Amino acid sequence: MSQIFLIIVVVLFFLAIADLIVGVSNDAVNFLNSAIGSRAAKLSTIMVVAIAGILTGVLFSNGMMGIARTGIFFPSMYYFNEVMYIFLAVVISDVILIDTFSSFGLPTSTTVSIIFELLGASVAVALFKTLAESGNIDALGSYINTGKALAIISGILLSVVIAFTVGAIVQYLSRILFTFQFKDKIRFLGGLWGGFAVTAIIYFMVIKGARGASFMNPALLAYIETNTIWILSISLVGWSLFFQLLIWLFNTNVLKITVLLGTFALAMAFAGNDLVNFIGVPLAGFESFRIFLANQGVQPDNLLMGDLMNPIKTPTYILLIAGGIMSVTLVFSKKAKTVISTSVDLSRQDEGSEKFPSFALSRSIVRSAVNTGKTIDTIMPEFLKSFLCRRFQQPDEDEIKQARSEGISFDLVRASVNLVVASILIAFGTSNKLPLSTTYVTFMVAMGSSFADGAWGRESAVYRISGVLIVIGGWFITALIAFSFAFLNATIIFNGEPYSIPILLFVAGYVAFRQHRTFKRKEKELKEENKSQVTKPIDSANIVDRCKEDILMALTTSNELYTKLLTHLYGEDLKKLRALQKEVTKFSKHTKRLKDDINTVVTKLKDDSIETGHYYVQVIDFLREIAHCINYISEPCLNHVANNHKGLLSQQKTELVKLTKDVSQLILMISNAITKDDYSIREQVLKIQQTVVDDIERARRAQVRRIKSREAGTKNSVLFLNILAETKNLVLFITNLYKSQRDFITTMRSTKE
């Protein structure tokens, strides 16, 4: 029997490695978003600082490991086999849940997930125990530490409201003090600002990061708490003088130092406090197995686990191995980059492509905020409005272009505010035993500071608020799903015992594999999207090449999609039509993105490129309309076949086959002409266009005759006439695209001459 539990222990440790990987992928946003978003240093430097913080923090994590054993349930009420089933159910649930959030690029709290998974699994086992023993579930409360769950829920609400509000207020005041043109002001105020920031961060490191360290004995903690004000005052004065001297003597950028130190501190606190979320449960399982081996002769279902209540020191080598895995994951995890990009994009100072759609609640919030702003504007004195406008005046265009080219999403003032405010709030919550979540605090402070900084303007506010609401909603869903999923897994393991474990592991592995494939596919799509994004200045020369590429892509894609759509419609192949609709949607999204980026492209055009900008806008309009035509053919075809309506008549197929041939001939002729810059085929193009239009008119008349003779039903007629109409539009837009390209190239040649 012991072999089964040995296998469970081995499985727990393998799952612990997986949990470390998926956990770091999600939690890295807590300490990396400010440094990466502000480009405080090279990415390699930021990673080195974060890794140093992680490796330091794991050595301080001993004090937190007990939560997995005693924080949620009372182990003295459970037998050995039951706690092992609980731990296995928890780790399986945690790996899949956190990986799911990371795959979607949504930050969540690994602390909330592990606590509610422990709660769900322990409740499931306790429920079946009480039902089997007495049939009365009134005794369920003696198994569970219910106060912890309520503390976590209150922690979510506290984190969201307090962190957002404080972050917004501090950033607003900081921007009034420094403005967006802060470089000159930093020379005189930077020492005091840096001293305050570093003092807050160091206090945070001591209070939050090092409480579990061996050297932080009760006497030392008592001394720090007794002399806190004195220690902080000396630190503030000393660091302020030190930084001011660095500025005056060496022209040092203290904001970069502040951001990097804050990154180190948050990474240290993350490793010190959140490591338990990843390896605490497997270590508790290992310790349970050791207790079982020490009680030879006692059956697994007769050994109560009261010994788990005793304090246990985790071997240092295990902590260092865990830190090493976390560090490697931090460097190579693509999912971590996805989660970080979500937070950075929601905080971005500039407008641009938004990750989240708008919905009713976000629109209502923005509308209310706009109306409130108008009301405040009417009652605010003019001198105050003028003062605030000056303080919040954006940098000049050259600085903005420079920041864009360097990939800077927000400046160092905001980055330092994010880290300092988050550090102070977390340290305050820890010292006062308030259940604030590190993830929730850091994210909401970043959102509050971006809101106060004017990053959520009328052009982007509705999308940014939607994103924030989705993330916050995900936090509450985390608790619900974690509880339910662990409850289900524990139920299966408890009732199925050894036989259900391999099945559950196989299902979990399959789900993780599917999520990995889905993430890879999305990553590939994102790379393709990024190819169309403009990162370098555009002039008259390379915009021609860019337009040519877009045109040829659209022509090739539309030809393939149009031909395949009608072919699969003839065969009434629902599966292939559904797959093709995904390709059509992808094509439509690509052209929509091109149109959404028009403002960005035109802004990046050089001053002498007005005519080329006009041409680019015209081309994108035609590309968008071509995509619309294909989509307006695809959706009706798919719906027609999905609803099992009668297929096309043989005469209709014959007419469409001829149309398809002529449309393909037209597209290929235009593609070759654009590729070779040969625009001498105008007459041939117009001739084929007229042929297609004539064919469409004949097919339309033929369909009218079929309707009058009742050969074609209503659904058939609607579909066929729609295909004819959209085919005509498609041909006209393709021809206009050719004419536009021809006229532009002709103009360019005459200009050069």
Buried (B, 14 or more C-beta within 10 A) or exposed (E): EEEEBEEBBEBBBEBBBBBBBBBBBBBBBBBBBBBBBBBBBEEEBBBBBBBBBBBBBBBBBBBBBBBBBBBBBBBEBBBBBBBBBBBBBBBBBBBBBBBBBBBBBBBBBBBBBBBBBBBBBBBBBBBBBBEEEEEEEEEBEEBBBBEBBEBBBEBBEBBBEBBBEBBBBBBBEBBBEBBBEBEEBBEEBBBBBBBBBBBBBBBBBBBBBBBBBEEBEEEEBEEBEEEBEEBBEEBBEEBBEBBBEBBEEEEBBBBBBBBBBBBBBBBBBBBBBBBBBBBBBBBBBBBBBEBBEEBEEBEBEEBBBEBBEEEBEBEEEBBEBBBBBBBBBBEEBEBBBBBBBBBBBBBBBBBBEBBBEBEEEBBEBBEEBEEEEEEEEEEEEEEEEEEBEEBBEEBEEEBBBEBBEEEBBBBBBBBBBBBBBBBBBBBBBBBEEBBBBBBBBBBBBBBBBBBBBEBBEEEBBBBBBBBBBBBBEBBEBBBEBBBBBBBBBBBBBBEEEBEBBEEBBEBBBEBBEEBEEEBEEBBEEEEEBEEBEBEEEBBBEEBBEBBBEBBBBBBEBBBBBBBBBBBBBBEBBEEBBEEBBEBBBBBBEBBBEBBEBBEBBBBBBEEEBEEBBEBBBBBBBBBBBBBBBBBBBBBBBBBBBEEEBEBBBEBBBEBBEBBBEBBBBBBEBBBEBBEEEEBEBEEBBEEBBEBBBEBBEEBBEBBEEBBEEEBBEEBBBBBBBBBBBBBBBBBBBBBBBBBBBBEBBEEBEEEEE
